[in-house]
Amino acid sequence: MGKILYTFLGTFTLALLMGTSYNMADYENYCGFYASSINFDFDFFDYGGALWFGYSRDSGYTLINYYANYSGFNYIEFKTILSLLCMLALSYWVYRLSNNCICFLILYLIYPFFMDVIQIRNYIVEIILFYALYDLSQNKNTIKYVLFVLIAASFHSLALVYLPFAFFYALSGNFIVVKLKKMLLLLGAMMPIYAPYIEENMELIGLLLSNDSGIQHYERYTTVSMGYGYLYAYLFILIVIIYLRKYKNIFMHNNFFHVVYDMYFYLLMLSPLYAVNGNMTRIPRNLMLPLFVIMSMTEWRKNKDLSFIALVVVIFLFGWFDLYKPGTGENVLLILQNNIFADFFIGE
């Protein structure tokens, strides 16, 4: 009973912190999306309308904005209700998979919780992808997985990169697909060797994208230099695979474990994308939640598993390079300063 109570309190606290935060990075942009959504004409492919009125071009997000706006909720109320629903659903699924929800919530708080507070559309994508993998592990229905990914893509189009996983999963026993997978894994594993060449040629691709009004939104995914930042996403995936491999036999009959394990090999195949731009590091970040469930299931305290501690450090370092480092870390302080708890205890 105590665990359930602590889990509920932790879930409720994180949901309120996420939902009631204001005046942090991207806040004004999301407020603008929300206010403009009332002009949505239900043309889900009208990118010109999104540009003209200022609502999000991701139609799924605009649709829930529209109905909440039309119902009279302000943006903070909408975000709070959405955060509560998503966090409660997430905790329920975690509770069904693991008896250690507190560990899950702590790992989530380390990272990427604060990034999710800022990037609410991406947070919704994470929740949908989590359920997509959970459902796939229970029913092995790749059609449903594809549908869930398409729904996630209506909140952030980058979610489309997870679609090919259904192909590799459904045909995992096919000789040609196995050979193709090995080739792509080798290509992904060698990414640091040719990553500088990718960076050098992204400017030309960005220039081509900028000439088409329908896709010029994606120009920013190609023109901002990544430096050597792609390495932390790459190393994170490698270390996760090594960690999961250690527990493969222990979770031999756990379908969720094996789906997550396969997904991280798929993320390794996508490694060339991480050298394109810093925004692409959200591809592995979007699948941290299923990893945290696996980590909460391992009896690391009994086994005194140092690899668990090492992985926690790597997750924090991922957060450091992505958000916590000087120059962007101030956004975390803004979240902690501007929310319902700070207003109640400290005053506005």
Disulfide bonds with the S-S distance in Angstrom:
none
